[in-house]
Each structure stands twice: as structure tokens, then as C-alpha cells.
């Protein structure tokens, strides 16, 4: 695909009335819903080093950073998913979900490394969050047992665990957007049929 074709696909997508809403809904679900699962995996199961704040605050911090950082990327991925629909025939929904989720997963692969650099224990952001939200003694005790993990291993685990998680949340976002479109059509049809005096 040429760069010009990709740019035109992105522009065509955002000319649609619900495109921005679809982007925001998809980003919220992937960042906060998918972020909850990935937070549990990385922070609780794997024991990543993070700020000594309550788990819910840590999840909100990580997911908020993901939302801010990944929404612009998702803004390009969604139109590529729509483009895949046009080539997939009757498997359009599956092509969309697969395209969006796989690209999103690949782009989040370096997430654990970036997390440790940006919000890991001892970083200015982690220290600020701990000052602002207060230290959680249970999390601080849990962080004492954290072992240093290889970024490559954590990145590969991010890909392996992330793919089914992001497939689910992409499918959910698509279903919600399609439901909203269907609801909008059902509501607007009787209104458009009514003639104003």
C-alpha cells in the first residue's frame, strides 16, 4: 500500500460521522479494559516494578498513559481495519478485528520496557504519583520482592497475552459502535418520515 493510499484511507474514515466516537470508544476499551487485564498480568502476576501506590491508582495511571500515547496510533490503525473489510468480503468483521487487534498488539510490545522507563519505581513520575496519591504499604512490601526481568521476555509476554485480550476488546468496541449505528438508524427513521408542518 502506498503512503498516499494510506493517507486517503485515513481521511475517508474520518469523514464518517461516527469515526471520532469509534476511535474514542475503541481507545477507551483497549486502554482501560485491556489495560486492566495487562496490569493484572504485569503488576500482580509478573510483579513489575511500579510506584508504591494502590493497585487501582497504578492501573489508572498506566491505562491513562496508554490512552494518551496510543490513541493517535489507533487513529491510524482503525482506518486500516476498515480498509481490510473491503478486501475480506463476507469475513469483513473478522478482518477488521484481526487487523486492528494485531497491529495494536504489535505496537504495545515494547510497553513493559516503556512503562519501566516512564512510570517504573524510582522514576520522577512514580515518585510524583506516590506523593500525590500516598504510598500503599501492601504494594510497597510486594515491590520489595520484585526481580529484574529481561525487557525482551516481558515484551514477548506482552505480545502473547495481549493478542487475545486486544482481540476481545476490539470485537467489543466494534459491536458497541455497530449497535449505536443501528440504534441511531432506528431512532432517525421515524423522525425522518415525519413531516414538519
N, C-alpha and C positions, 0 to 999 in steps of 0.2 A: 504494500500500500504506500503510495507516495505521500509525502508530507502535506501537499496541497489537498489531497483527497481526505486525509485525516482531519485537517482543519475545517474543511467543508462539512464533514460529518458532525463535528462538534458544534458548529454554527447551526446546522439544520436541527440538531437535537434541542438546542436552547431556544429555538423559535417556537417550540411546542409550549402550550400554556402551562402544563404541569411539570415541565422539566426541572425547574428550580426546586419545586416541592419534592419531586422524586429524588433529587440529589440530596437535599437536606434530610429526608426520611431515611434514605439508604445510609448516609453518613452517620446519622444518629444511631441506627440499629447496628451497623458494623462497628462503630467506635465504642459505644457504651454496652450494647448487648454482647457483641463479640469480645469486647474489652473485658467484660465481667468474667467470661469463661477463660480468656487468656490470662487475666490477672490471677484467677484461682490457680491455673496451671503453673504459671511462672513464680508467683509470690508464695503461695501456700504449699503446693506440691513440690516444686523445684527449689524453693527457698531463695529467690533472688534478693539481692541486697537493695533495700529501698529505704525511704525515710521511716523513722520510728513513729509513724502516725497510725491511727486506726485504719483497719483494712478498707472500710468503706471510703475513707478520705483518700487513701492511696489509689484505690480503683478509680475514683472520680478524677484525681489528678492525672493518672496515666491515660484514662479514656478522654479527658478533656484535651490533653496534649495531642493524642491521636486524632481527635476530631479536627483540631486546628491544623495539624500538619497533613492529614490525609484527605480532607475534603477537597482541596484543589486538585489532588491527584485523581480522586474519584470523579471529579468533574470531567476529566478526560476519559476515564475508564467507562463510564456509563454510555456515552455515545458509541464507543467501540462495541459494547454489548448489544446495543440496538442495531448496529451495522451487522453483527453476527446473525441477528434474527433474520435479516433479509436474505441471507445466504443459506439458512438452515431449513427452509420450508416448514413442514409441519412440526419440526422439533425446535421451533423458534424460542419458546420459553426456556427450554433446556440449554440452548446455545447461549442465550443471554446470561442465565445464572452461571453457567460454567465459565464463560468469558470474564464476567465481572469478578467472580469469586477467585478464579485462578490468578488473574492479574493483581487483584488486591492482596492475595496471599503472598505472591512473589515479592511485592513491594513492601510487605511488612516483615519479610525475612530478617532484615537487619534490626528489627525492632528491639530485641533484648539488648543488643550492643548499644544502640542509641539511647535506650532507657537508662542503662548504667552510666553513660556519659552525661546525660542531661539531668536525670532525676534520681540516680542511684545514691546510696548512702554516702554522705560526706560532700556531695555537690552543693553549690550555693542554693539551688532550687530545693533540694531535700532539706537543707538547714532552714530555709525560709518557711517551708511548709510545716516543719516541726515547730518552729517558733510561733507561727500563726495558729496552728490547729492543736498544738500541745502534743507532748510525747505520750505514746501508749506503752505502758510497762510490758505488757504481754508481747507486743511486736518487737520491742527493744530486746527482750530476752530471746525471742525467736531469731532475731538478726545476729545474735552472738554465735550461733551455730552455723551460720551461712558459710559455705565453702566457695572459693573462687571457681567459676566454671568457664570453660573454653567458649569464646564467642561463636565459633563455628558450630559447636554442638548445640548451643542454645538456638542459633539461627535455624539449624536443620529441624530441631524440635518445633520451633515456631511454625515452620512450613508444614510439618506433618500433622500437628494438632490444629493449626489454623485453617487448613483447607476444608475439612468437614464443618468447622464452626462457621466459616465465612460463606460456604455454600448454603447452609441453613439460613443465615441472616439475609443473604441476598435473595433467596427464594421468598422469605417472609416479606421483605421490602417490596419485591415485585408484586406479590399477592395483595398487599395493602394498597399499593398505587393502583393496581387494576381494579380493586374494589371501589376505591374513591372515584375512579373514572366512570365505572358502571353506575355508582350511586348518583354522580353528577348528571349523567345522561337520563336516568330515571326521573330525577327532580326537574331537569330543564325541559324534558319533552312535554309534560302537561303545561308548563308555563309558556313555551313557545307556541303551543296550539291555541292558547287563549288570546283572543283579540282584544286589544285595548279599545275602549270606546272613544 
